[in-house]
Amino acid sequence: ISTSDFYPHAVDAIEQRDTVISKVFLTGDYAYKIKKPVNLEYLDFTTLAKRKHFCEQEVILNRRLAPDIYKAVVPISFTNGQYQLTGSATPIEYAVKMRQLPENRAMRSLMRRGKLIRNSIDIDQLARTLAKFHRNSAFGKKISNFGSWQTVRSNSEENFRQAEPFLGEIIDERKFQIMRAAIRSFLIRRKALLDRRIEKQKIRDCHGDLRTGHIYFSNGIQIIDCIEFNDRFRYADITSDLAFLAMDIDFEGHPETARQLIDAYVDYTKDRELFVLLDFYKCYRAMVRAKVNCFRLQENKIANHEAPRRLRKARRYLDLAYQYAVQY
């Protein structure tokens, strides 16, 4: 996998990137993602059959927003002492084959280099793309249940409960209690609105992980890496999906770009209720990211040099969540 003769196409160099749940091999023209055989609270990749299934789901779901990027699920076999890609022998693993996108065209990279500015055509195009995606996304009774008041409240309480072990050392307890009180108050006051969102069919099969690192301005707009391994992370109010991206743009230090995106999105959808829900979902999403960084800090495998960066990110996300909470 780490040698050029493994691949059925020319390869100049191979770069491997690891996440908690996958290994990605960048080869120049194509990228190959292999799922790790892990069983976490929110996913189970422990069998070959499950990994194949979720590779197939990844291709199907991501083709909604990146139809020309996700090429196929390809088998990996081991024959005569060698690994083979797309060979005829019995597969021992599967990989998602993708067209490799240029890193310098990622939204995050463009913003950090000052190439994506307020009122840009790119932001308007992104808003139009997301509005069309949400309008055409699947909906129905099963999906709508994930937008019910009870489910939204349960998700919020779970989020805070999972963050409680980090109070004091990482999370400021005073801010934490203020945020939790604000979230609970909002949910009590806005129950009718959440019920109405279901009636208006605003709970959809969304992306679930809409961040600036997953959006590329390359041959149009390509949006990759949606959540394929757990339906409940994708089924949500469209505001929650959009709020994740708006929060991530805020985190990158470009709140004016986030406002531009939201305003353009509302112009296309006429969904003005979104403004009432936006800070609530931005707070929720920022808390999720803070919690994820806290979890990573707990991992024994985390490199010593990475710990300070994770700590800074966790606290920055918490400050952002607090800022949204006091704006309700």
SERO-4910 file (N, C-alpha, C, O; in steps of 0.05 Angstrom, whole numbers):
BEGIN
 pado doro    nc1    nc2    nc3   cac1   cac2   cac3    cc1    cc2    cc3    oc1    oc2    oc3
  Ile    A     17    -24      0      0      0      0     18     25      0     10     46    -11
  Ser    A     40     23     12     58     46     14     80     46     -8     98     62     -7
  Thr    A     77     28    -27     96     27    -49     81     32    -76     58     24    -79
  Ser    A     95     44    -94     82     53   -119     73     29   -136     53     32   -151
  Asp    A     86      6   -134     78    -16   -151     52    -30   -143     42    -47   -156
  Phe    A     42    -22   -120     16    -32   -111     -7    -20   -127    -28    -32   -130
  Tyr    A     -3      3   -139    -24     18   -152    -24     13   -183     -3     11   -195
  Pro    A    -48     11   -195    -49      6   -224    -47     31   -241    -56     32   -264
  His    A    -35     52   -230    -31     77   -245     -5     89   -235      7     81   -215
  Ala    A      5    109   -250     30    122   -243     28    136   -216      7    149   -210
  Val    A     49    134   -200     49    147   -173     77    159   -170     97    146   -172
  Asp    A     77    185   -165    102    199   -160    111    197   -131    135    193   -126
  Ala    A     92    200   -113     98    198    -84     73    190    -69     51    194    -79
  Ile    A     76    178    -46     54    169    -30     55    182     -3     76    182     11
  Glu    A     32    194      5     30    206     32      8    193     47    -14    191     37
  Gln    A     14    184     71     -6    171     88    -16    190    110      0    203    123
  Arg    A    -43    191    113    -55    207    134    -73    189    150    -89    174    139
  Asp    A    -71    191    176    -88    175    194   -108    191    209   -102    213    218
  Thr    A   -132    180    212   -151    191    231   -158    169    251   -146    147    250
  Val    A   -176    174    269   -183    154    289   -196    130    275   -193    107    285
  Ile    A   -210    134    253   -225    112    241   -215    104    213   -227     85    202
  Ser    A   -195    117    202   -187    109    175   -158    116    169   -145    131    184
  Lys    A   -148    103    148   -122    110    137   -126    120    108   -141    107     93
  Val    A   -114    142    101   -117    153     74    -90    154     61    -70    163     72
  Phe    A    -88    144     36    -63    144     21    -67    162     -3    -83    157    -21
  Leu    A    -51    184     -4    -52    203    -25    -30    195    -46     -7    193    -39
  Thr    A    -38    192    -71    -19    183    -91    -14    203   -113      2    198   -131
  Gly    A    -28    226   -113    -25    246   -134    -51    250   -148    -65    270   -144
  Asp    A    -58    231   -166    -83    232   -180   -107    222   -164   -129    231   -167
  Tyr    A   -101    202   -147   -122    189   -132   -115    187   -102    -92    186    -94
  Ala    A   -136    185    -86   -133    180    -57   -149    154    -51   -170    150    -62
  Tyr    A   -138    138    -33   -151    113    -25   -155    114      6   -136    118     21
  Lys    A   -180    109     14   -186    109     42   -194     81     52   -211     68     40
  Ile    A   -180     72     72   -185     46     84   -195     50    113   -183     65    128
  Lys    A   -217     37    119   -229     39    146   -214     21    166   -209     -3    160
  Lys    A   -208     31    189   -195     15    210   -215     -4    223   -239      3    226
  Pro    A   -207    -27    231   -225    -47    244   -230    -40    273   -223    -54    292
  Val    A   -244    -17    278   -248     -7    305   -278     -8    312   -295     -8    295
  Asn    A   -283    -10    338   -310     -9    348   -311     13    369   -301     10    391
  Leu    A   -324     36    361   -326     58    379   -356     61    387   -373     45    378
  Glu    A   -361     79    404   -389     82    414   -408     88    391   -431     80    392
  Tyr    A   -399    102    371   -416    112    350   -412     97    323   -426    104    304
  Leu    A   -395     77    321   -391     62    296   -379     35    302   -367     31    323
  Asp    A   -382     17    283   -371    -10    285   -360    -19    258   -376    -25    240
  Phe    A   -334    -19    256   -320    -28    231   -305    -54    235   -285    -59    222
  Thr    A   -314    -71    254   -297    -93    263   -297   -117    244   -278   -133    246
  Thr    A   -315   -119    225   -315   -141    206   -310   -131    178   -316   -108    171
  Leu    A   -300   -148    161   -295   -141    133   -321   -133    119   -322   -115    103
  Ala    A   -342   -148    125   -368   -143    113   -379   -115    121   -390   -101    104
  Lys    A   -375   -107    146   -383    -81    154   -367    -59    141   -377    -38    133
  Arg    A   -340    -63    139   -323    -43    126   -331    -40     97   -331    -18     86
  Lys    A   -337    -62     83   -345    -60     55   -371    -45     53   -374    -27     36
  His    A   -391    -51     71   -416    -37     71   -413     -7     74   -425      9     59
  Phe    A   -397      1     94   -394     30     99   -377     44     78   -380     68     73
  Cys    A   -359     29     64   -345     40     41   -366     46     19   -365     67      6
  Glu    A   -384     27     15   -404     31     -6   -423     54      1   -430     70    -16
  Gln    A   -430     56     27   -446     79     36   -432    105     32   -444    125     25
  Glu    A   -406    105     37   -390    130     34   -391    140      5   -394    164      0
  Val    A   -388    121    -13   -389    129    -42   -417    139    -49   -419    160    -62
  Ile    A   -437    125    -42   -465    132    -49   -472    160    -38   -482    177    -53
  Leu    A   -467    164    -12   -476    188      1   -459    212     -8   -470    234    -11
  Asn    A   -434    209    -12   -417    231    -19   -420    240    -48   -412    262    -56
  Arg    A   -430    222    -65   -435    230    -92   -457    251    -95   -460    263   -116
  Arg    A   -472    255    -73   -493    276    -74   -480    303    -77   -491    320    -91
  Leu    A   -457    308    -65   -444    334    -66   -416    334    -80   -404    355    -83
  Ala    A   -407    310    -87   -382    308   -102   -384    285   -121   -369    265   -118
  Pro    A   -401    287   -141   -407    264   -159   -383    253   -175   -383    230   -181
  Asp    A   -364    271   -181   -342    262   -198   -317    255   -181   -296    248   -193
  Ile    A   -319    257   -155   -295    252   -138   -295    223   -128   -273    210   -129
  Tyr    A   -317    213   -120   -318    185   -109   -322    165   -132   -343    163   -144
  Lys    A   -300    151   -138   -300    133   -161   -311    106   -157   -329     97   -172
  Ala    A   -303     92   -136   -311     64   -132   -301     54   -105   -285     66    -92
  Val    A   -312     31    -97   -301     15    -75   -284     -7    -88   -294    -22   -105
  Val    A   -259     -8    -81   -240    -27    -94   -230    -47    -74   -224    -41    -51
  Pro    A   -228    -73    -83   -219    -94    -64   -188    -94    -63   -174    -87    -82
  Ile    A   -178   -102    -40   -150   -107    -36   -146   -137    -29   -160   -147    -12
  Ser    A   -128   -150    -43   -123   -178    -38    -94   -183    -32    -77   -165    -35
  Phe    A    -87   -207    -23    -60   -215    -17    -54   -241    -31    -65   -262    -24
  Thr    A    -36   -240    -51    -30   -263    -67      1   -266    -71     14   -246    -77
  Asn    A     11   -290    -68     40   -295    -72     57   -275    -57     77   -265    -67
  Gly    A     49   -270    -32     65   -253    -15     63   -224    -21     79   -208    -10
  Gln    A     44   -216    -37     41   -188    -45     12   -178    -43     -6   -193    -49
  Tyr    A      9   -153    -34    -17   -141    -34    -23   -132    -62     -6   -122    -76
  Gln    A    -49   -135    -70    -57   -126    -97    -82   -109    -95   -100   -115    -79
  Leu    A    -83    -89   -111   -107    -71   -112   -123    -79   -137   -112    -81   -159
  Thr    A   -149    -84   -133   -168    -92   -154   -159   -119   -166   -164   -123   -190
  Gly    A   -147   -136   -151   -140   -162   -161   -164   -181   -161   -185   -174   -152
  Ser    A   -160   -206   -172   -182   -225   -174   -184   -244   -150   -203   -259   -148
  Ala    A   -164   -243   -133   -164   -261   -110   -185   -252    -89   -196   -230    -91
  Thr    A   -189   -268    -69   -209   -262    -48   -200   -237    -33   -178   -235    -23
  Pro    A   -218   -217    -31   -210   -192    -17   -205   -196     13   -219   -211     26
  Ile    A   -184   -183     22   -179   -183     51   -185   -155     63   -186   -152     87
  Glu    A   -190   -136     45   -197   -108     54   -210    -94     31   -208   -103      8
  Tyr    A   -222    -70     36   -234    -54     16   -225    -25     20   -219    -16     43
  Ala    A   -224    -10     -2   -216     19      0   -235     35    -17   -246     25    -38
  Val    A   -240     60     -9   -255     79    -25   -235     93    -43   -216    106    -33
  Lys    A   -239     91    -69   -222    105    -88   -234    132    -95   -257    134   -103
  Met    A   -218    153    -92   -228    181    -97   -208    195   -115   -184    190   -115
  Arg    A   -218    214   -130   -200    232   -144   -188    251   -123   -203    263   -108
  Gln    A   -162    254   -123   -149    271   -103   -153    300   -110   -148    309   -132
  Leu    A   -162    315    -91   -167    344    -94   -142    360    -85   -128    352    -67
  Pro    A   -137    383    -98   -114    399    -90   -119    413    -63   -139    427    -60
  Glu    A   -101    409    -45   -104    420    -18   -106    450    -18   -119    462     -1
  Asn    A    -93    463    -36    -93    493    -37   -120    504    -46   -124    528    -47
  Arg    A   -138    486    -54   -165    495    -62   -186    489    -41   -210    493    -46
  Ala    A   -178    478    -18   -196    474      4   -205    501     15   -189    520     16
  Met    A   -230    503     24   -240    528     34   -223    538     58   -218    562     60
  Arg    A   -215    520     75   -199    528     98   -173    540     89   -164    561    100
  Ser    A   -160    528     70   -134    538     60   -138    565     46   -122    583     50
  Leu    A   -159    568     31   -164    593     17   -169    616     36   -159    638     33
  Met    A   -184    610     58   -190    631     78   -164    639     92   -159    663     97
  Arg    A   -148    619     99   -123    625    114   -103    641     98    -86    655    108
  Arg    A   -106    639     71    -88    654     53   -101    679     43    -90    693     26
  Gly    A   -125    686     53   -138    710     45   -149    710     17   -153    731      5
  Lys    A   -155    686      7   -164    683    -21   -195    681    -23   -206    681    -45
  Leu    A   -208    680      0   -237    677      1   -248    700     17   -246    700     42
  Ile    A   -258    721      4   -265    745     18   -295    749     19   -311    736      5
  Arg    A   -303    768     36   -331    774     39   -343    783     13   -330    797     -3
  Asn    A   -369    776      8   -383    783    -16   -372    770    -41   -378    779    -63
  Ser    A   -356    749    -38   -344    736    -61   -365    720    -76   -385    711    -64
  Ile    A   -361    715   -101   -378    699   -117   -378    670   -107   -398    656   -107
  Asp    A   -355    661    -96   -352    634    -86   -371    629    -63   -383    608    -62
  Ile    A   -374    648    -45   -392    644    -22   -421    642    -31   -436    626    -21
  Asp    A   -428    659    -50   -456    658    -61   -461    631    -74   -482    619    -71
  Gln    A   -441    621    -89   -444    595   -102   -446    573    -82   -462    554    -86
  Leu    A   -431    574    -60   -432    554    -39   -460    554    -26   -471    533    -22
  Ala    A   -471    578    -21   -497    580     -9   -518    568    -27   -536    553    -18
  Arg    A   -516    573    -53   -535    562    -72   -533    532    -74   -553    518    -76
  Thr    A   -508    521    -73   -503    493    -74   -516    479    -50   -529    458    -52
  Leu    A   -512    490    -26   -523    478     -2   -553    480     -1   -567    462      8
  Ala    A   -564    502    -10   -593    506    -11   -606    484    -29   -626    472    -22
  Lys    A   -594    480    -52   -604    459    -70   -601    431    -58   -619    414    -60
  Phe    A   -578    426    -45   -573    400    -33   -594    394    -11   -606    373    -11
  His    A   -599    414      6   -619    409     28   -647    407     17   -663    391     27
  Arg    A   -653    422     -4   -680    420    -16   -685    392    -28   -707    382    -27
  Asn    A   -664    380    -39   -667    354    -52   -661    330    -34   -665    307    -42
  Ser    A   -652    335     -9   -645    313      9   -669    298     18   -692    308     19
  Ala    A   -665    273     25   -687    256     33   -699    265     60   -686    277     77
  Phe    A   -725    260     62   -740    266     87   -762    246     91   -767    230     72
  Gly    A   -774    246    114   -796    227    119   -799    223    149   -785    236    165
  Lys    A   -817    206    157   -823    202    185   -799    193    201   -794    204    222
  Lys    A   -784    173    190   -761    163    205   -740    185    209   -730    188    231
  Ile    A   -735    200    188   -715    222    190   -726    244    208   -710    255    224
  Ser    A   -751    251    206   -763    272    222   -761    268    252   -758    287    267
  Asn    A   -761    242    260   -759    236    289   -733    247    301   -733    253    325
  Phe    A   -712    250    285   -687    260    295   -687    290    299   -669    301    311
  Gly    A   -709    303    290   -711    332    295   -732    338    316   -739    362    320
  Ser    A   -743    318    329   -763    322    349   -751    337    373   -727    335    378
  Trp    A   -768    350    388   -759    365    412   -745    346    431   -724    352    443
  Gln    A   -757    322    435   -745    303    454   -717    294    445   -699    293    462
  Thr    A   -714    289    419   -687    280    410   -667    303    411   -644    298    419
  Val    A   -675    327    403   -656    350    404   -648    355    433   -624    360    439
  Arg    A   -667    353    452   -661    357    480   -642    335    490   -623    341    505
  Ser    A   -648    311    483   -632    288    491   -603    291    481   -584    285    495
  Asn    A   -600    299    456   -573    303    444   -558    324    459   -534    322    464
  Ser    A   -572    346    466   -559    368    480   -550    360    507   -528    366    516
  Glu    A   -567    345    522   -560    336    548   -537    316    547   -519    317    564
  Glu    A   -537    299    527   -515    280    524   -489    294    519   -468    287    530
  Asn    A   -490    315    503   -466    331    497   -453    342    522   -429    341    526
  Phe    A   -470    354    539   -460    366    564   -451    344    584   -430    347    597
  Arg    A   -466    323    585   -459    301    603   -431    289    596   -415    283    614
  Gln    A   -426    286    571   -400    275    562   -377    294    567   -354    286    568
  Ala    A   -383    320    569   -363    340    573   -357    344    603   -336    355    610
  Glu    A   -375    335    621   -372    340    649   -345    330    661   -334    344    679
  Pro    A   -334    307    653   -309    299    665   -285    318    661   -265    316    675
  Phe    A   -288    337    643   -267    356    637   -270    383    650   -255    401    646
  Leu    A   -291    385    668   -295    410    683   -271    416    701   -260    398    714
  Gly    A   -264    441    702   -242    449    719   -216    451    705   -205    472    701
  Glu    A   -205    427    697   -179    426    685   -178    438    657   -160    453    650
  Ile    A   -199    432    641   -200    442    613   -223    461    609   -220    482    597
  Ile    A   -246    454    620   -271    469    616   -276    487    640   -277    478    662
  Asp    A   -280    512    634   -288    532    655   -316    525    665   -335    525    650
  Glu    A   -318    518    691   -344    509    702   -365    530    701   -389    524    695
  Arg    A   -358    555    706   -378    577    706   -390    580    678   -415    581    675
  Lys    A   -373    581    658   -383    583    630   -400    559    622   -420    561    608
  Phe    A   -391    535    631   -405    511    625   -433    512    636   -452    505    622
  Gln    A   -437    520    661   -463    521    673   -481    542    660   -505    537    656
  Ile    A   -469    564    652   -484    585    637   -494    574    611   -517    578    603
  Met    A   -476    560    596   -484    549    570   -506    528    573   -525    528    558
  Arg    A   -504    511    593   -524    490    597   -551    502    604   -572    493    594
  Ala    A   -551    522    621   -576    536    628   -588    550    604   -612    549    600
  Ala    A   -571    562    587   -581    576    563   -593    556    543   -614    562    532
  Ile    A   -580    533    540   -591    513    522   -618    503    531   -636    500    516
  Arg    A   -619    497    557   -644    486    568   -667    506    566   -690    499    560
  Ser    A   -660    531    572   -680    553    570   -690    556    541   -714    559    536
  Phe    A   -672    555    522   -679    558    494   -698    536    486   -718    541    472
  Leu    A   -692    512    494   -709    489    486   -737    491    498   -756    483    484
  Ile    A   -739    501    522   -766    504    534   -782    525    518   -805    522    513
  Arg    A   -768    547    512   -782    569    499   -788    564    470   -808    575    459
  Arg    A   -773    546    457   -776    543    428   -787    515    420   -782    506    397
  Lys    A   -800    502    438   -811    476    431   -830    477    407   -829    460    390
  Ala    A   -847    497    407   -866    500    384   -852    504    358   -860    493    337
  Leu    A   -829    518    358   -814    522    334   -802    496    324   -803    490    300
  Leu    A   -791    480    342   -780    454    334   -802    435    323   -797    421    304
  Asp    A   -825    436    335   -848    420    324   -855    430    296   -861    414    279
  Arg    A   -855    456    293   -862    468    266   -841    460    245   -848    457    222
  Arg    A   -816    458    253   -795    450    233   -801    422    222   -795    417    198
  Ile    A   -812    405    238   -819    378    229   -842    380    209   -841    368    188
  Glu    A   -862    396    216   -885    400    198   -877    411    171   -889    405    150
  Lys    A   -857    428    171   -847    441    146   -826    424    132   -815    433    112
  Gln    A   -822    400    141   -803    381    129   -775    393    127   -761    390    106
  Lys    A   -766    405    149   -739    417    150   -718    397    162   -695    404    164
  Ile    A   -728    373    170   -709    353    180   -702    335    156   -720    322    145
  Arg    A   -677    335    149   -668    321    125   -644    303    129   -631    304    150
  Asp    A   -638    287    109   -614    271    108   -592    290     99   -588    294     75
  Cys    A   -577    301    118   -558    322    112   -530    311    108   -526    287    103
  His    A   -510    329    109   -482    321    106   -471    310    133   -459    289    134
  Gly    A   -475    325    154   -468    316    181   -441    325    191   -436    325    215
  Asp    A   -423    333    172   -396    341    181   -386    363    162   -365    362    151
  Leu    A   -404    383    160   -399    405    141   -379    425    152   -386    443    168
  Arg    A   -354    422    144   -332    439    154   -315    450    131   -317    440    108
  Thr    A   -300    471    137   -285    484    116   -263    466    104   -255    470     81
  Gly    A   -254    446    119   -234    428    108   -246    407     90   -231    392     77
  His    A   -272    406     88   -285    386     70   -297    399     45   -310    385     30
  Ile    A   -293    424     41   -304    439     18   -281    448      1   -262    461     10
  Tyr    A   -283    442    -25   -262    449    -44   -274    465    -67   -294    458    -79
  Phe    A   -260    487    -74   -268    503    -97   -249    494   -120   -229    507   -126
  Ser    A   -257    472   -132   -241    460   -153   -259    448   -174   -274    428   -168
  Asn    A   -260    458   -198   -279    450   -219   -307    452   -208   -322    433   -208
  Gly    A   -314    476   -198   -339    480   -185   -335    477   -155   -314    483   -145
  Ile    A   -355    467   -141   -353    462   -112   -356    433   -106   -375    420   -115
  Gln    A   -336    422    -92   -336    394    -84   -338    392    -54   -321    404    -40
  Ile    A   -357    378    -43   -360    376    -14   -358    346     -8   -375    330    -17
  Ile    A   -338    339      8   -332    310     13   -336    303     42   -343    320     59
  Asp    A   -331    278     48   -329    267     76   -354    272     93   -353    281    115
  Cys    A   -378    265     81   -402    266     98   -401    242    117   -385    224    114
  Ile    A   -419    243    137   -421    221    156   -436    197    143   -459    200    136
  Glu    A   -422    174    141   -435    151    129   -440    129    149   -455    110    144
  Phe    A   -427    131    173   -426    108    191   -447    109    213   -450     90    228
  Asn    A   -463    130    214   -483    132    235   -505    152    225   -500    176    224
  Asp    A   -529    141    219   -550    158    207   -557    181    225   -563    203    215
  Arg    A   -557    177    251   -567    198    269   -548    222    269   -557    244    279
  Phe    A   -524    220    259   -506    243    257   -512    259    232   -503    282    229
  Arg    A   -527    247    212   -535    262    188   -563    272    189   -569    293    178
  Tyr    A   -581    257    201   -609    265    202   -613    288    222   -610    284    246
  Ala    A   -620    311    212   -621    335    229   -635    357    215   -640    356    190
  Asp    A   -643    377    230   -652    402    218   -631    413    200   -607    413    207
  Ile    A   -638    423    177   -619    434    158   -603    457    171   -580    463    164
  Thr    A   -615    470    191   -601    492    206   -576    481    220   -555    494    221
  Ser    A   -579    457    231   -556    445    245   -533    439    226   -510    444    233
  Asp    A   -539    430    202   -519    425    182   -504    451    175   -480    452    175
  Leu    A   -520    471    169   -509    497    161   -494    510    184   -473    523    180
  Ala    A   -504    507    209   -492    519    232   -464    508    237   -446    522    246
  Phe    A   -460    482    231   -433    470    234   -413    485    217   -391    492    226
  Leu    A   -420    491    192   -402    505    174   -399    534    183   -376    544    183
  Ala    A   -420    547    190   -418    575    199   -401    577    224   -384    595    227
  Met    A   -403    558    243   -387    558    267   -357    554    259   -340    567    271
  Asp    A   -352    536    240   -325    530    232   -312    555    219   -288    560    223
  Ile    A   -328    569    204   -318    594    192   -312    615    213   -292    629    212
  Asp    A   -330    617    233   -325    634    256   -299    627    270   -282    644    277
  Phe    A   -295    600    274   -271    590    287   -245    598    272   -225    603    284
  Glu    A   -247    599    246   -225    607    229   -220    638    230   -201    647    218
  Gly    A   -238    652    243   -234    681    246   -246    698    224   -237    720    219
  His    A   -267    687    212   -280    702    190   -311    703    194   -326    693    177
  Pro    A   -319    716    216   -349    717    221   -364    731    199   -387    725    194
  Glu    A   -351    751    186   -365    765    164   -371    747    141   -391    750    127
  Thr    A   -353    727    136   -358    708    115   -380    689    122   -397    682    105
  Ala    A   -382    682    148   -404    665    157   -430    679    154   -450    667    145
  Arg    A   -431    705    161   -456    720    158   -464    722    128   -488    719    122
  Gln    A   -444    726    111   -450    728     82   -462    701     72   -481    702     57
  Leu    A   -451    679     82   -461    653     73   -490    649     83   -507    640     68
  Ile    A   -495    655    108   -522    651    120   -542    669    105   -564    660     98
  Asp    A   -535    694    101   -554    712     88   -560    703     59   -583    704     51
  Ala    A   -540    693     45   -545    684     18   -562    658     18   -579    655      1
  Tyr    A   -556    641     37   -572    616     40   -601    622     45   -619    610     33
  Val    A   -606    641     63   -634    648     69   -647    662     45   -671    658     40
  Asp    A   -632    677     29   -643    689      5   -653    667    -14   -673    670    -28
  Tyr    A   -638    645    -16   -645    623    -34   -667    606    -23   -683    596    -39
  Thr    A   -669    602      3   -688    584     14   -713    597     26   -734    584     29
  Lys    A   -711    623     32   -733    638     45   -739    627     73   -761    631     83
  Asp    A   -720    612     84   -724    600    110   -714    619    132   -692    615    142
  Arg    A   -731    638    139   -722    658    158   -722    648    187   -710    660    205
  Glu    A   -736    626    193   -735    614    219   -707    605    226   -700    602    250
  Leu    A   -691    601    206   -663    593    210   -648    612    229   -632    604    245
  Phe    A   -654    638    227   -641    658    243   -646    654    273   -628    659    289
  Val    A   -670    644    280   -677    639    308   -662    616    319   -654    615    342
  Leu    A   -657    596    302   -644    571    311   -614    570    309   -601    554    321
  Leu    A   -603    589    293   -575    587    285   -556    587    309   -539    569    310
  Asp    A   -558    606    328   -539    607    350   -541    582    368   -522    573    380
  Phe    A   -566    572    371   -569    547    387   -553    524    375   -539    511    389
  Tyr    A   -556    520    349   -542    498    336   -512    504    333   -496    485    334
  Lys    A   -504    529    331   -476    535    330   -463    529    357   -441    519    359
  Cys    A   -477    535    379   -468    529    406   -465    499    409   -445    489    419
  Tyr    A   -485    484    400   -484    455    402   -460    444    387   -446    427    397
  Arg    A   -456    453    362   -434    443    346   -407    451    357   -388    435    356
  Ala    A   -404    475    368   -379    483    380   -373    466    405   -350    459    409
  Met    A   -393    459    420   -389    442    443   -381    414    435   -364    401    448
  Val    A   -392    404    413   -384    378    403   -354    378    396   -340    359    403
  Arg    A   -345    399    382   -317    400    374   -299    403    398   -277    392    399
  Ala    A   -308    419    418   -292    421    443   -290    394    457   -268    387    466
  Lys    A   -312    380    458   -312    353    471   -294    334    456   -279    319    469
  Val    A   -295    334    430   -277    316    414   -248    322    420   -232    303    422
  Asn    A   -241    347    422   -213    353    428   -206    345    456   -183    337    462
  Cys    A   -225    347    475   -220    337    502   -215    307    502   -197    297    515
  Phe    A   -231    292    486   -228    263    484   -200    257    473   -187    238    483
  Arg    A   -192    272    453   -166    266    440   -143    271    460   -123    258    460
  Leu    A   -147    291    477   -127    297    498   -124    273    517   -103    269    529
  Gln    A   -146    259    521   -146    236    540   -132    212    529   -123    194    544
  Glu    A   -130    210    502   -119    187    490    -89    184    496    -74    203    495
  Asn    A    -81    160    504    -53    155    510    -35    157    486    -11    163    489
  Lys    A    -46    153    462    -30    154    438    -22    182    429     -4    185    413
  Ile    A    -36    202    440    -31    229    430     -2    237    436      8    234    458
  Ala    A     11    248    415     38    257    418     41    280    437     23    298    438
  Asn    A     62    281    453     66    303    472     65    330    459     55    349    471
  His    A     77    332    435     78    358    422     50    367    412     46    391    406
  Glu    A     31    348    409      5    354    399    -14    363    421    -34    377    416
  Ala    A     -8    355    446    -26    361    468    -32    391    472    -55    398    475
  Pro    A    -12    408    472    -18    437    475    -36    448    454    -53    465    459
  Arg    A    -33    439    429    -50    448    407    -79    439    412    -98    454    407
  Arg    A    -82    414    420   -109    404    425   -122    419    448   -146    425    447
  Leu    A   -107    426    469   -117    441    491   -127    468    483   -148    478    491
  Arg    A   -110    482    466   -118    508    456   -143    507    440   -161    524    442
  Lys    A   -145    486    423   -169    484    406   -194    479    423   -215    490    418
  Ala    A   -192    461    443   -214    455    460   -224    481    474   -249    486    475
  Arg    A   -206    497    484   -214    521    498   -225    542    479   -243    557    487
  Arg    A   -214    543    455   -225    562    435   -253    555    427   -270    572    425
  Tyr    A   -258    529    423   -286    520    417   -305    526    440   -327    534    435
  Leu    A   -296    522    464   -312    528    488   -319    558    489   -342    565    495
  Asp    A   -299    575    484   -304    603    485   -325    611    463   -342    628    467
  Leu    A   -322    598    440   -341    603    418   -369    594    426   -389    609    421
  Ala    A   -371    571    438   -398    561    447   -410    579    467   -434    585    466
  Tyr    A   -394    589    486   -404    608    506   -413    634    493   -434    645    501
  Gln    A   -399    643    473   -406    668    459   -434    664    446   -450    683    447
  Tyr    A   -439    641    434   -465    637    421   -487    635    442   -509    645    439
  Ala    A   -481    622    464   -501    617    485   -511    643    497   -535    646    502
  Val    A   -494    662    501   -502    688    513   -516    706    493   -525    727    500
  Gln    A   -517    698    467   -530    714    447   -559    705    442   -573    718    427
  Tyr    A   -568    683    455   -596    673    449   -616    695    453   -640    690    450
***
